[in-house]
Amino acid sequence: DQQVKQNSPSLSVQEGRISILNCDYTNSMFDYFLWYKKYPAEGPTFLISISSIKDKNEDGRFTVFLNKSAKHLSLHIVPSQPGDSAVYFCAASALGSSNTGKLIFGQGTTLQVKP
Amino acid sequence: SQTIHQWPATLVQPVGSPLSLECTVEGTSNPNLYWYRQAAGRGLQLLFYSVGIGQISSEVPQNLSASRPQDRQFILSSKKLLLSDSGFYLCAWSPLGANVLTFGAGSRLTVL
């Protein structure tokens, strides 16, 4: 049972344009959402997060949008740069799990930004 | 500042052999510790987490086990590896009460 889904395995974008990565979840108990970025043969690094009490969080070129009614979140990267090429993972945690920090991850989306 | 170390980085083991992957965290005390696995074409699957010494929770039934002999040390083990144990193993930590995990560099395990 995949509680966090990233239905697009890959995305290709031209440098300078917007990259939009999508994520859907099924568990209505999730209250905190994160995006991680991963380069090959390295561990994922934290990018940005959003609490369920918000619908938008922005950090520089990165913005995460949360639509609770649709159980959907997205990551926008504007403008996209070649260095953004990586695998992006969406993750979620549920109410009551903050003491354990358990995150449920999606399958990942490989972003390629072409110069 | 806090750092997380994970080793070995790469491991090639025959089927039926034992496994030991080690993870240590520096610069913090009483962290939550995690083992995740990334199998080919799949996301990150939580295998084990620990909220304290000797406290291990298993998320999925499997051929692996975990131990936390010291506050900042987390070990992933197997007595007999299977082909299906191949994958990229990631150790992570978080402060107590926080949801943001910091990952190690990972260990690539190939079982032949």
Backbone of each chain as ProteinMPNN parsed JSONL, in Angstrom:
{"seq_chain_A": "DQQVKQNSPSLSVQEGRISILNCDYTNSMFDYFLWYKKYPAEGPTFLISISSIKDKNEDGRFTVFLNKSAKHLSLHIVPSQPGDSAVYFCAASALGSSNTGKLIFGQGTTLQVKP", "coords_chain_A": {"N_chain_A": [[0.85, -1.182, 0.0], [0.903, 1.944, -1.132], [1.35, 4.827, 0.39], [2.271, 7.324, -0.157], [2.633, 8.861, -3.182], [4.444, 9.34, -6.144], [3.756, 9.944, -9.201], [5.016, 10.499, -11.571], [7.798, 9.287, -13.005], [9.922, 10.6, -14.175], [11.115, 13.835, -15.28], [11.684, 16.371, -17.625], [13.178, 19.477, -18.159], [13.723, 22.725, -19.526], [16.542, 24.809, -18.943], [16.084, 27.628, -16.844], [13.354, 27.642, -17.041], [10.211, 26.735, -15.419], [10.08, 24.086, -13.046], [7.904, 21.564, -12.12], [7.062, 19.398, -9.684], [5.16, 16.664, -8.657], [3.087, 15.218, -6.068], [1.141, 12.807, -4.443], [-0.983, 11.795, -1.739], [-2.447, 9.378, 0.487], [-3.167, 9.019, 3.124], [-5.026, 10.55, 5.487], [-4.158, 11.328, 7.93], [-1.649, 12.366, 7.766], [0.393, 15.118, 8.546], [2.543, 16.663, 8.056], [4.836, 17.577, 5.619], [7.499, 16.89, 3.369], [10.193, 17.691, 1.126], [12.857, 16.064, -0.439], [16.09, 16.033, -1.902], [18.115, 14.137, -4.068], [21.281, 13.119, -5.095], [23.028, 10.827, -7.3], [24.416, 7.968, -5.675], [24.605, 9.237, -3.231], [23.385, 10.345, -0.001], [19.971, 11.432, 0.582], [19.153, 14.929, 0.704], [17.672, 17.382, 2.742], [15.2, 19.598, 1.527], [12.858, 21.348, 1.513], [9.944, 22.037, 3.511], [6.505, 21.603, 4.641], [3.848, 22.402, 6.789], [0.66, 20.994, 7.653], [-1.076, 22.997, 8.308], [-0.634, 25.048, 6.68], [-0.767, 26.313, 3.282], [1.153, 26.944, 1.545], [4.653, 27.247, 1.146], [7.655, 28.983, 0.911], [10.989, 29.132, -0.252], [13.493, 30.754, -1.372], [14.271, 29.788, -4.595], [12.542, 27.715, -4.473], [9.304, 26.456, -3.96], [6.717, 25.055, -2.091], [3.531, 23.688, -2.468], [0.474, 22.929, -0.888], [-2.419, 21.042, -1.113], [-4.876, 20.181, 0.726], [-7.466, 19.129, 0.538], [-7.427, 17.791, -1.854], [-5.468, 16.049, -1.307], [-2.804, 16.47, -2.153], [0.417, 17.549, -3.066], [2.868, 19.85, -4.32], [6.031, 20.666, -5.76], [7.626, 23.541, -6.746], [10.114, 24.783, -8.828], [11.797, 27.584, -9.578], [13.871, 29.948, -11.178], [14.639, 26.993, -13.068], [17.72, 25.21, -12.796], [20.697, 23.71, -14.196], [22.1, 22.378, -12.147], [20.078, 21.545, -10.531], [19.311, 19.113, -11.369], [18.445, 15.969, -10.404], [17.241, 13.34, -8.218], [14.07, 13.689, -6.838], [12.412, 13.39, -3.826], [9.311, 13.042, -2.297], [7.935, 13.277, 0.97], [6.149, 12.239, 3.918], [4.728, 12.702, 7.184], [2.872, 11.445, 9.991], [0.269, 12.468, 12.267], [1.161, 12.407, 15.667], [3.484, 11.068, 15.287], [5.652, 12.584, 15.614], [7.471, 12.281, 17.639], [8.914, 10.15, 16.863], [9.727, 10.681, 14.319], [9.172, 9.354, 11.971], [9.187, 8.979, 8.541], [7.318, 8.686, 5.554], [8.079, 7.829, 2.344], [7.774, 8.807, -1.115], [8.107, 7.368, -4.446], [9.94, 8.77, -5.858], [11.035, 11.268, -8.239], [12.816, 11.768, -11.14], [14.515, 14.542, -12.058], [15.555, 16.318, -14.857], [17.409, 18.975, -15.9], [17.91, 20.791, -18.678], [20.607, 22.447, -20.268]], "CA_chain_A": [[0.0, 0.0, 0.0], [1.761, 3.107, -1.29], [0.632, 5.954, 0.976], [2.784, 8.543, -0.784], [2.866, 8.462, -4.566], [4.925, 10.285, -7.144], [3.357, 9.18, -10.384], [5.892, 10.783, -12.709], [9.155, 8.828, -12.69], [10.936, 11.522, -14.663], [10.678, 15.132, -15.799], [12.769, 17.081, -18.291], [12.825, 20.894, -18.249], [14.783, 23.584, -20.048], [17.114, 25.746, -17.975], [15.396, 28.907, -16.766], [11.899, 27.449, -16.976], [9.716, 26.217, -14.141], [9.933, 22.646, -12.839], [6.813, 21.25, -11.188], [7.058, 17.999, -9.287], [3.903, 16.395, -7.982], [3.055, 14.14, -5.075], [-0.197, 12.545, -3.895], [-0.961, 10.932, -0.562], [-3.751, 8.776, 0.772], [-3.427, 8.985, 4.561], [-5.485, 11.86, 5.951], [-3.488, 11.632, 9.199], [-0.387, 13.065, 7.503], [0.272, 16.528, 8.883], [3.798, 17.357, 7.776], [5.302, 17.085, 4.327], [8.857, 17.338, 3.086], [10.829, 17.325, -0.136], [14.277, 15.781, -0.366], [16.793, 15.971, -3.183], [19.145, 13.111, -3.973], [22.188, 12.866, -6.205], [23.45, 9.426, -7.335], [25.407, 7.479, -4.708], [24.651, 10.083, -2.042], [22.157, 10.355, 0.776], [19.074, 12.554, 0.297], [19.301, 16.128, 1.513], [16.417, 18.08, 2.966], [15.04, 20.763, 0.66], [11.829, 22.254, 1.996], [8.844, 21.313, 4.145], [5.288, 22.365, 4.872], [2.914, 21.859, 7.758], [-0.698, 20.903, 7.105], [-1.847, 24.212, 8.616], [-0.335, 26.022, 5.639], [-0.948, 25.813, 1.923], [2.291, 27.354, 0.713], [5.893, 27.621, 1.82], [8.598, 29.402, -0.117], [12.372, 29.285, 0.174], [14.286, 31.058, -2.558], [13.68, 29.325, -5.862], [11.709, 26.543, -4.205], [8.021, 26.683, -3.306], [5.89, 23.865, -1.969], [2.108, 23.966, -2.341], [-0.28, 21.817, -0.321], [-3.874, 21.05, -1.297], [-5.305, 19.102, 1.63], [-8.704, 18.501, 0.077], [-7.064, 16.873, -2.937], [-4.34, 15.234, -0.817], [-1.82, 16.669, -3.205], [1.378, 18.639, -2.909], [3.754, 20.019, -5.46], [7.242, 21.449, -5.565], [7.939, 24.379, -7.896], [11.479, 25.301, -8.858], [11.838, 28.661, -10.564], [14.056, 29.242, -12.443], [15.372, 25.736, -12.96], [19.139, 25.285, -13.149], [21.246, 22.368, -14.431], [22.469, 21.778, -10.856], [18.882, 20.984, -9.889], [19.105, 17.756, -11.887], [18.58, 15.026, -9.284], [15.984, 12.661, -7.882], [13.343, 14.403, -5.791], [11.502, 12.542, -3.063], [8.294, 13.604, -1.434], [7.805, 12.473, 2.19], [5.091, 12.693, 4.812], [4.654, 12.082, 8.502], [1.505, 11.469, 10.501], [0.011, 12.948, 13.617], [1.586, 11.491, 16.716], [4.758, 10.409, 14.992], [6.744, 13.557, 15.679], [8.507, 11.829, 18.555], [9.723, 9.13, 16.202], [10.239, 11.226, 13.071], [9.014, 8.408, 10.859], [8.76, 9.567, 7.279], [6.93, 7.791, 4.481], [8.576, 8.439, 1.119], [7.306, 8.409, -2.429], [9.063, 6.603, -5.257], [10.927, 9.685, -6.421], [10.947, 11.757, -9.614], [14.122, 12.208, -11.636], [14.437, 15.805, -12.789], [16.699, 16.683, -15.682], [17.335, 20.348, -16.375], [18.796, 20.871, -19.837], [21.169, 23.8, -20.469]], "C_chain_A": [[0.89, 1.238, 0.0], [1.001, 4.331, -0.787], [1.058, 7.286, 0.389], [3.21, 8.165, -2.201], [3.401, 9.62, -5.394], [4.768, 9.571, -8.479], [4.2, 9.456, -11.62], [7.303, 10.342, -12.37], [10.226, 9.813, -13.129], [10.293, 12.782, -15.227], [11.886, 15.807, -16.421], [12.327, 18.522, -18.542], [14.013, 21.676, -18.814], [15.255, 24.54, -18.951], [16.37, 27.079, -18.038], [13.888, 28.793, -16.67], [11.514, 26.905, -15.613], [9.678, 24.692, -14.153], [8.825, 22.45, -11.82], [6.807, 19.758, -10.932], [5.849, 17.748, -8.401], [3.965, 15.188, -7.062], [1.625, 14.009, -4.553], [-0.082, 11.629, -2.683], [-2.368, 10.456, -0.253], [-4.141, 8.872, 2.241], [-3.788, 10.385, 5.069], [-4.867, 12.25, 7.299], [-2.146, 12.338, 8.989], [-0.555, 14.554, 7.79], [1.544, 17.321, 8.604], [4.404, 16.723, 6.534], [6.663, 17.702, 3.998], [9.245, 16.951, 1.669], [12.321, 17.156, 0.117], [14.822, 15.688, -1.786], [17.928, 14.974, -3.036], [19.948, 13.02, -5.252], [22.597, 11.394, -6.162], [24.544, 9.121, -6.314], [25.598, 8.396, -3.504], [23.357, 9.934, -1.257], [21.28, 11.538, 0.383], [19.364, 13.732, 1.218], [17.968, 16.857, 1.574], [16.357, 19.356, 2.135], [14.069, 21.777, 1.265], [10.697, 21.425, 2.605], [7.627, 22.223, 4.297], [4.423, 21.638, 5.886], [1.509, 21.883, 7.167], [-1.562, 22.13, 7.43], [-1.585, 25.307, 7.581], [-0.682, 25.44, 4.273], [0.203, 26.193, 0.998], [3.478, 27.661, 1.616], [6.95, 27.878, 0.754], [9.986, 29.572, 0.487], [13.229, 29.487, -1.07], [13.584, 30.621, -3.827], [12.673, 28.203, -5.684], [10.44, 26.932, -3.456], [7.267, 25.374, -3.253], [4.453, 24.312, -1.73], [1.407, 22.72, -1.811], [-1.769, 22.032, -0.527], [-4.435, 19.885, -0.5], [-6.554, 18.402, 1.127], [-8.425, 17.5, -1.026], [-5.984, 15.892, -2.512], [-3.201, 15.271, -1.84], [-0.86, 17.784, -2.803], [2.288, 18.682, -4.116], [4.944, 20.88, -5.049], [7.506, 22.207, -6.852], [9.369, 24.897, -7.76], [11.54, 26.334, -9.979], [12.971, 29.648, -10.239], [14.861, 27.966, -12.235], [16.801, 25.92, -13.453], [19.667, 23.87, -13.376], [21.638, 21.644, -13.147], [21.293, 21.22, -10.094], [18.607, 19.561, -10.353], [19.446, 16.739, -10.794], [17.28, 14.246, -9.173], [15.342, 13.395, -6.713], [12.332, 13.46, -5.147], [10.555, 13.396, -2.247], [8.177, 12.695, -0.21], [6.734, 13.077, 3.074], [5.204, 12.006, 6.162], [3.279, 12.343, 9.093], [1.441, 12.046, 11.902], [0.48, 11.905, 14.619], [2.91, 10.815, 16.451], [5.93, 11.362, 15.124], [7.831, 13.11, 16.645], [9.381, 10.752, 17.939], [10.311, 9.646, 14.892], [10.095, 10.293, 11.89], [8.48, 9.112, 9.63], [8.408, 8.466, 6.295], [7.275, 8.486, 3.173], [7.832, 7.945, -0.112], [8.429, 7.731, -3.2], [10.157, 7.472, -5.852], [10.634, 10.059, -7.862], [12.322, 12.264, -10.015], [13.934, 13.448, -12.494], [15.722, 16.014, -13.575], [16.483, 18.094, -16.206], [18.376, 20.509, -17.474], [19.306, 22.299, -20.03], [20.643, 24.434, -21.766]], "O_chain_A": [[1.546, 1.546, 0.995], [0.101, 4.821, -1.47], [0.308, 8.261, 0.429], [4.033, 7.272, -2.4], [2.877, 10.733, -5.347], [5.562, 8.698, -8.828], [4.111, 8.727, -12.608], [7.95, 10.961, -11.526], [11.306, 9.867, -12.541], [9.119, 12.803, -15.596], [12.971, 15.825, -15.841], [11.242, 18.763, -19.072], [15.168, 21.313, -18.593], [14.46, 25.014, -18.139], [16.066, 27.592, -19.115], [13.216, 29.741, -16.263], [12.368, 26.648, -14.764], [9.291, 24.082, -15.149], [8.813, 23.1, -10.774], [6.577, 18.956, -11.838], [5.554, 18.535, -7.501], [4.77, 14.274, -7.244], [0.979, 15.013, -4.255], [0.813, 10.787, -2.615], [-3.352, 11.059, -0.68], [-5.326, 8.813, 2.569], [-2.951, 11.287, 5.076], [-5.037, 13.381, 7.754], [-1.57, 12.856, 9.945], [-1.516, 15.177, 7.34], [1.608, 18.518, 8.887], [4.477, 15.5, 6.412], [6.935, 18.862, 4.305], [8.699, 16.011, 1.091], [12.959, 17.972, 0.782], [14.119, 15.321, -2.727], [18.621, 14.953, -2.02], [19.4, 12.867, -6.344], [22.525, 10.769, -5.104], [25.47, 9.907, -6.117], [26.629, 8.341, -2.835], [22.353, 9.455, -1.784], [21.792, 12.547, -0.1], [19.769, 13.553, 2.366], [17.236, 16.935, 0.587], [17.334, 20.1, 2.048], [14.431, 22.93, 1.496], [10.516, 20.257, 2.259], [7.707, 23.437, 4.108], [4.284, 20.416, 5.844], [1.208, 22.693, 6.291], [-2.655, 22.28, 6.886], [-2.226, 26.357, 7.599], [-0.867, 24.231, 4.128], [0.228, 25.816, -0.173], [3.337, 28.246, 2.69], [7.116, 27.094, -0.18], [10.137, 30.088, 1.594], [13.635, 28.53, -1.73], [12.454, 31.024, -4.103], [12.023, 27.788, -6.644], [10.488, 27.642, -2.451], [7.184, 24.659, -4.251], [4.186, 25.19, -0.909], [1.704, 21.601, -2.229], [-2.314, 23.074, -0.161], [-4.469, 18.75, -0.976], [-6.679, 17.187, 1.282], [-9.102, 16.477, -1.128], [-5.623, 14.998, -3.278], [-2.72, 14.241, -2.312], [-1.267, 18.818, -2.273], [2.458, 17.696, -4.834], [4.869, 21.697, -4.131], [7.6, 21.609, -7.924], [9.77, 25.386, -6.704], [11.363, 26.017, -11.155], [13.027, 30.143, -9.114], [15.676, 27.885, -11.316], [17.064, 26.673, -14.391], [19.135, 22.92, -12.802], [21.519, 20.422, -13.068], [21.475, 20.498, -9.114], [17.756, 18.877, -9.783], [20.582, 16.664, -10.327], [16.34, 14.464, -9.938], [16.002, 13.685, -5.715], [11.518, 12.827, -5.821], [10.964, 14.354, -1.591], [8.304, 11.476, -0.332], [6.444, 14.27, 2.995], [5.704, 10.886, 6.272], [2.61, 13.319, 8.752], [2.44, 12.1, 12.62], [0.245, 10.707, 14.462], [3.409, 10.069, 17.293], [7.064, 11.013, 14.793], [8.988, 13.507, 16.501], [10.47, 10.472, 18.439], [11.299, 9.097, 14.405], [10.821, 10.426, 10.904], [7.438, 9.767, 9.68], [9.095, 7.449, 6.206], [6.819, 9.601, 2.919], [7.33, 6.821, -0.148], [9.535, 7.541, -2.694], [11.185, 6.964, -6.3], [10.058, 9.274, -8.616], [12.919, 13.087, -9.321], [13.273, 13.404, -13.531], [16.825, 15.904, -13.039], [15.489, 18.371, -16.877], [19.575, 20.38, -17.23], [18.529, 23.252, -19.964], [21.007, 25.563, -22.093]]}, "seq_chain_B": "SQTIHQWPATLVQPVGSPLSLECTVEGTSNPNLYWYRQAAGRGLQLLFYSVGIGQISSEVPQNLSASRPQDRQFILSSKKLLLSDSGFYLCAWSPLGANVLTFGAGSRLTVL", "coords_chain_B": {"N_chain_B": [[28.619, 21.228, 15.188], [26.334, 18.799, 13.819], [27.162, 15.56, 12.592], [26.881, 12.727, 10.431], [27.97, 9.456, 10.037], [28.531, 6.742, 7.907], [29.231, 3.4, 7.133], [30.375, 0.299, 5.512], [30.94, 2.113, 2.399], [30.537, 0.79, 0.044], [29.679, -2.541, -0.735], [30.155, -5.899, -1.576], [28.727, -8.944, -1.435], [28.497, -12.521, -1.003], [25.614, -14.651, -1.467], [24.066, -15.816, 1.486], [26.037, -15.062, 3.209], [27.124, -13.15, 6.145], [26.074, -9.831, 7.289], [27.057, -6.546, 8.152], [26.354, -3.297, 8.71], [27.352, -0.094, 9.648], [26.568, 2.824, 11.559], [27.155, 6.047, 12.765], [26.54, 8.908, 14.784], [27.553, 12.225, 15.312], [27.972, 14.986, 17.568], [25.529, 15.369, 18.768], [23.056, 14.319, 21.162], [21.083, 11.547, 22.279], [19.649, 10.997, 19.819], [17.001, 10.284, 17.422], [17.179, 7.388, 15.451], [17.52, 5.875, 12.208], [17.072, 3.301, 9.743], [16.926, 3.137, 6.307], [16.002, 1.758, 3.11], [16.753, 1.878, -0.305], [15.552, 0.384, -2.947], [16.111, -0.778, -6.314], [14.521, 1.343, -8.596], [12.562, 2.02, -6.813], [11.07, 3.791, -4.047], [12.189, 5.249, -0.918], [12.359, 3.031, 1.64], [11.347, 2.582, 4.923], [13.091, 0.737, 7.261], [13.964, 0.183, 9.953], [13.612, 1.879, 13.092], [14.813, 3.821, 15.874], [14.367, 5.034, 19.111], [15.905, 5.169, 21.299], [18.63, 3.763, 23.281], [18.898, 0.337, 22.764], [16.254, 0.214, 22.013], [14.363, -0.777, 19.474], [12.429, -0.546, 16.59], [10.709, -2.364, 14.178], [9.777, -2.011, 10.843], [9.053, -3.507, 8.618], [8.623, -6.957, 7.84], [11.472, -8.973, 7.478], [14.7, -10.058, 6.363], [16.586, -8.881, 7.88], [18.178, -7.293, 10.731], [18.371, -4.903, 13.426], [20.44, -3.011, 15.662], [21.142, -1.065, 18.576], [23.645, -0.339, 20.232], [24.911, 1.738, 21.532], [24.305, 5.206, 22.382], [24.632, 6.831, 20.102], [25.048, 5.107, 18.002], [24.196, 2.944, 15.408], [23.353, -0.142, 14.092], [23.057, -2.227, 11.299], [22.177, -5.501, 10.492], [22.638, -8.846, 9.2], [22.238, -12.364, 9.31], [22.315, -14.196, 7.265], [22.613, -13.377, 4.04], [20.302, -12.578, 1.405], [19.577, -12.631, -2.123], [17.693, -10.686, -2.643], [18.258, -8.757, -0.801], [19.921, -6.9, -1.816], [20.701, -3.493, -2.45], [20.447, 0.067, -1.787], [21.452, 1.304, 1.166], [20.461, 3.431, 3.722], [21.332, 5.363, 6.467], [19.895, 7.438, 8.956], [19.275, 10.359, 10.982], [17.402, 12.124, 13.51], [16.567, 14.929, 15.561], [15.024, 14.472, 18.771], [11.554, 14.641, 18.632], [11.454, 16.03, 16.265], [10.754, 16.304, 12.755], [12.397, 16.365, 10.579], [14.701, 14.595, 8.816], [18.173, 13.788, 8.745], [20.345, 12.466, 6.469], [22.831, 9.862, 6.059], [25.627, 9.132, 3.851], [25.109, 6.77, 2.585], [25.111, 3.191, 1.848], [26.09, 0.98, -0.557], [24.906, -2.117, -1.281], [25.592, -5.151, -2.766], [24.416, -8.261, -3.46], [25.542, -11.348, -4.433]], "CA_chain_B": [[27.558, 20.801, 14.277], [26.125, 17.353, 13.827], [27.537, 14.822, 11.389], [26.502, 11.32, 10.446], [28.915, 8.641, 9.29], [27.968, 5.437, 7.556], [30.213, 2.595, 6.402], [31.18, 0.741, 4.364], [30.214, 2.797, 1.327], [30.208, -0.212, -0.969], [29.886, -3.895, -0.222], [29.71, -6.989, -2.434], [28.722, -10.114, -0.561], [27.813, -13.696, -1.565], [24.386, -15.116, -0.807], [24.302, -16.654, 2.66], [27.066, -14.49, 4.088], [26.563, -12.18, 7.09], [26.17, -8.419, 6.954], [27.062, -5.555, 9.215], [26.522, -1.907, 8.294], [27.421, 0.7, 10.868], [26.227, 4.235, 11.446], [27.35, 6.805, 14.005], [26.189, 10.321, 14.725], [28.375, 13.055, 16.192], [27.515, 16.346, 17.816], [24.192, 15.422, 19.356], [22.807, 13.202, 22.075], [19.735, 10.995, 22.269], [18.946, 11.196, 18.55], [16.259, 9.187, 16.804], [18.002, 6.815, 14.382], [16.708, 5.165, 11.218], [17.638, 2.641, 8.573], [16.071, 3.085, 5.13], [16.565, 1.088, 1.953], [16.266, 2.262, -1.626], [15.728, -0.681, -3.933], [16.116, -0.256, -7.683], [13.231, 1.771, -9.11], [11.582, 2.213, -5.752], [11.349, 4.877, -3.119], [12.919, 4.943, 0.309], [11.527, 2.227, 2.53], [11.81, 2.559, 6.298], [13.312, -0.623, 7.758], [14.004, 0.195, 11.407], [13.91, 3.139, 13.755], [15.15, 3.66, 17.289], [14.236, 6.271, 19.881], [16.816, 5.114, 22.434], [19.501, 2.593, 23.353], [18.207, -0.931, 22.922], [14.852, 0.311, 21.568], [14.332, -0.924, 18.031], [11.127, -0.857, 15.999], [10.838, -2.87, 12.816], [8.641, -1.597, 10.024], [8.665, -4.529, 7.65], [9.27, -8.254, 8.1], [12.563, -9.128, 6.536], [15.86, -10.862, 6.692], [17.568, -8.013, 8.506], [17.934, -6.871, 12.106], [19.094, -3.689, 13.8], [20.777, -2.892, 17.075], [21.64, 0.246, 19.001], [24.394, -0.632, 21.454], [25.259, 3.001, 22.184], [23.348, 6.267, 22.085], [24.782, 7.408, 18.768], [25.497, 4.059, 17.101], [23.089, 2.135, 14.904], [23.95, -1.185, 13.273], [22.146, -3.064, 10.515], [22.833, -6.798, 10.374], [21.944, -10.034, 8.711], [23.027, -13.584, 9.516], [22.477, -14.831, 5.954], [22.078, -12.477, 3.025], [19.555, -13.065, 0.255], [19.735, -11.795, -3.315], [16.754, -9.566, -2.555], [18.763, -7.754, 0.142], [20.695, -5.904, -2.559], [20.074, -2.178, -2.484], [21.19, 1.204, -1.246], [20.994, 1.436, 2.546], [20.701, 4.778, 4.236], [21.125, 5.647, 7.879], [19.471, 8.82, 9.155], [18.989, 10.727, 12.366], [16.634, 13.345, 13.734], [16.432, 15.256, 16.983], [13.78, 14.025, 19.376], [10.435, 15.551, 18.41], [11.558, 16.721, 14.979], [10.385, 15.475, 11.612], [13.358, 16.478, 9.482], [15.775, 13.618, 8.936], [19.438, 14.011, 8.061], [20.802, 11.159, 6.001], [24.214, 9.582, 5.745], [25.952, 9.051, 2.421], [24.561, 5.531, 2.058], [25.946, 2.005, 1.616], [25.588, 0.187, -1.679], [25.101, -3.556, -1.042], [25.283, -6.059, -3.872], [24.485, -9.662, -3.05], [25.715, -12.153, -5.653]], "C_chain_B": [[27.492, 19.268, 14.267], [26.577, 16.728, 12.507], [27.134, 13.366, 11.562], [27.454, 10.557, 9.544], [28.317, 7.258, 9.084], [29.024, 4.667, 6.779], [29.873, 1.11, 6.481], [30.317, 1.408, 3.297], [29.74, 1.805, 0.274], [30.546, -1.592, -0.435], [29.348, -4.895, -1.232], [29.849, -8.273, -1.629], [28.041, -11.298, -1.265], [26.551, -14.004, -0.787], [24.753, -16.018, 0.371], [25.35, -16.13, 3.612], [26.427, -13.485, 5.05], [26.797, -10.742, 6.628], [26.248, -7.585, 8.215], [27.337, -4.186, 8.615], [26.449, -1.054, 9.553], [27.179, 2.176, 10.597], [26.482, 4.894, 12.799], [27.019, 8.268, 13.758], [27.05, 11.066, 15.72], [27.698, 14.4, 16.421], [26.115, 16.471, 18.36], [24.046, 14.261, 20.321], [21.333, 12.822, 22.008], [18.991, 11.249, 20.952], [18.0, 10.034, 18.265], [17.104, 8.699, 15.629], [17.156, 5.918, 13.486], [17.596, 4.417, 10.23], [16.567, 2.606, 7.485], [16.777, 2.276, 4.053], [15.921, 1.645, 0.682], [16.57, 1.124, -2.57], [15.594, -0.075, -5.329], [14.705, 0.096, -8.128], [12.168, 2.013, -8.07], [11.993, 3.368, -4.862], [12.144, 4.411, -1.925], [11.977, 4.227, 1.275], [12.131, 2.206, 3.918], [11.903, 1.114, 6.781], [13.209, -0.683, 9.281], [14.125, 1.629, 11.901], [14.098, 2.877, 15.237], [15.056, 5.01, 17.988], [15.146, 6.27, 21.1], [17.634, 3.844, 22.412], [18.657, 1.347, 23.591], [16.762, -0.931, 22.476], [14.813, 0.317, 20.047], [12.908, -1.261, 17.6], [11.345, -1.266, 14.555], [9.583, -2.515, 12.039], [8.149, -2.661, 9.075], [9.335, -5.846, 8.012], [10.333, -8.513, 7.035], [13.671, -9.958, 7.131], [16.9, -10.084, 7.471], [17.195, -7.734, 9.955], [18.745, -5.619, 12.386], [19.367, -3.697, 15.288], [21.315, -1.497, 17.348], [22.377, 0.045, 20.324], [24.808, 0.618, 22.234], [24.31, 4.087, 21.686], [23.412, 6.74, 20.641], [25.289, 6.399, 17.747], [24.321, 3.181, 16.718], [23.664, 1.139, 13.907], [22.848, -1.986, 12.577], [22.844, -4.382, 10.217], [21.954, -7.819, 9.678], [22.837, -11.24, 8.984], [23.311, -14.262, 8.185], [21.814, -13.968, 4.9], [21.345, -13.232, 1.917], [19.836, -12.138, -0.935], [18.883, -10.532, -3.217], [17.185, -8.503, -1.548], [19.61, -6.692, -0.552], [19.949, -4.579, -2.584], [20.997, -1.127, -1.906], [20.622, 1.48, 0.134], [21.411, 2.792, 3.102], [20.393, 4.843, 5.724], [20.725, 7.117, 8.007], [19.253, 9.078, 10.635], [18.093, 11.959, 12.385], [16.66, 13.641, 15.222], [15.096, 14.74, 17.498], [12.698, 15.074, 19.142], [10.469, 16.293, 17.097], [11.26, 15.758, 13.847], [11.376, 15.53, 10.467], [14.516, 15.525, 9.744], [17.004, 14.086, 8.173], [20.032, 12.645, 7.734], [22.32, 11.083, 5.894], [24.396, 9.425, 4.246], [25.471, 7.754, 1.786], [25.6, 4.433, 1.879], [25.319, 1.181, 0.503], [25.929, -1.275, -1.434], [24.684, -4.333, -2.274], [25.479, -7.474, -3.382], [24.519, -10.519, -4.308], [25.456, -13.642, -5.389]], "O_chain_B": [[28.432, 18.567, 14.641], [26.389, 17.309, 11.438], [27.056, 12.847, 12.675], [27.713, 10.97, 8.413], [27.684, 6.691, 9.976], [29.646, 5.212, 5.867], [29.17, 0.686, 7.399], [29.094, 1.27, 3.307], [28.67, 1.969, -0.313], [31.563, -1.787, 0.231], [28.216, -4.762, -1.697], [30.943, -8.64, -1.199], [27.107, -11.095, -2.041], [26.427, -13.667, 0.391], [25.634, -16.871, 0.265], [25.542, -16.678, 4.697], [25.314, -13.018, 4.806], [27.587, -10.471, 5.724], [25.593, -7.878, 9.215], [28.417, -3.939, 8.078], [25.593, -1.264, 10.413], [27.54, 2.701, 9.544], [26.083, 4.376, 13.842], [27.201, 8.788, 12.657], [27.259, 10.603, 16.841], [26.95, 14.887, 15.574], [25.565, 17.571, 18.409], [24.839, 13.32, 20.29], [20.464, 13.647, 21.723], [17.834, 11.668, 20.967], [18.172, 8.938, 18.798], [17.679, 9.505, 14.897], [16.203, 5.285, 13.939], [18.712, 4.838, 9.924], [15.457, 2.119, 7.699], [17.999, 2.125, 4.077], [14.709, 1.852, 0.616], [17.722, 0.921, -2.953], [15.033, 1.007, -5.496], [13.798, -0.733, -8.053], [10.997, 2.192, -8.404], [13.123, 3.853, -4.924], [12.704, 3.315, -1.922], [10.938, 4.759, 1.666], [13.299, 1.851, 4.082], [10.93, 0.362, 6.721], [12.464, -1.494, 9.831], [14.674, 2.489, 11.211], [13.627, 1.88, 15.785], [15.601, 6.005, 17.511], [15.173, 7.241, 21.856], [17.367, 2.943, 21.616], [17.818, 1.305, 24.491], [16.098, -1.965, 22.547], [15.187, 1.303, 19.411], [12.265, -2.144, 18.168], [12.067, -0.608, 13.807], [8.465, -2.699, 12.522], [6.961, -2.717, 8.758], [10.487, -5.857, 8.445], [10.107, -8.295, 5.845], [13.578, -10.479, 8.243], [17.999, -10.589, 7.7], [16.046, -7.914, 10.359], [19.695, -5.312, 11.667], [18.635, -4.3, 16.072], [21.868, -0.84, 16.466], [21.807, 0.233, 21.399], [25.027, 0.561, 23.444], [23.604, 3.905, 20.694], [22.383, 7.019, 20.025], [25.891, 6.778, 16.743], [23.552, 2.733, 17.569], [24.381, 1.525, 12.982], [21.848, -2.364, 13.188], [23.979, -4.387, 9.741], [20.735, -7.683, 9.579], [24.061, -11.139, 8.896], [24.385, -14.828, 7.979], [20.589, -13.844, 4.872], [21.707, -14.349, 1.547], [20.277, -11.002, -0.76], [19.293, -9.454, -3.648], [16.546, -7.455, -1.448], [19.977, -5.692, 0.065], [18.726, -4.541, -2.721], [22.155, -1.388, -1.582], [19.455, 1.847, 0.27], [22.555, 3.225, 2.963], [19.325, 4.427, 6.172], [21.186, 7.949, 7.226], [19.071, 8.156, 11.431], [18.03, 12.725, 11.423], [16.762, 12.733, 16.046], [14.145, 14.592, 16.73], [12.901, 16.256, 19.421], [9.59, 17.114, 16.835], [11.483, 14.553, 13.961], [11.214, 14.814, 9.479], [15.215, 15.629, 10.752], [16.902, 14.693, 7.107], [20.197, 11.792, 8.605], [23.0, 12.085, 5.671], [23.45, 9.565, 3.471], [25.431, 7.651, 0.56], [26.798, 4.697, 1.772], [24.173, 0.741, 0.603], [27.103, -1.64, -1.383], [23.565, -4.19, -2.766], [26.566, -7.848, -2.942], [23.628, -10.425, -5.152], [25.558, -14.458, -6.305]]}, "name": "protein", "num_of_chains": 2, "seq": "DQQVKQNSPSLSVQEGRISILNCDYTNSMFDYFLWYKKYPAEGPTFLISISSIKDKNEDGRFTVFLNKSAKHLSLHIVPSQPGDSAVYFCAASALGSSNTGKLIFGQGTTLQVKPSQTIHQWPATLVQPVGSPLSLECTVEGTSNPNLYWYRQAAGRGLQLLFYSVGIGQISSEVPQNLSASRPQDRQFILSSKKLLLSDSGFYLCAWSPLGANVLTFGAGSRLTVL"}
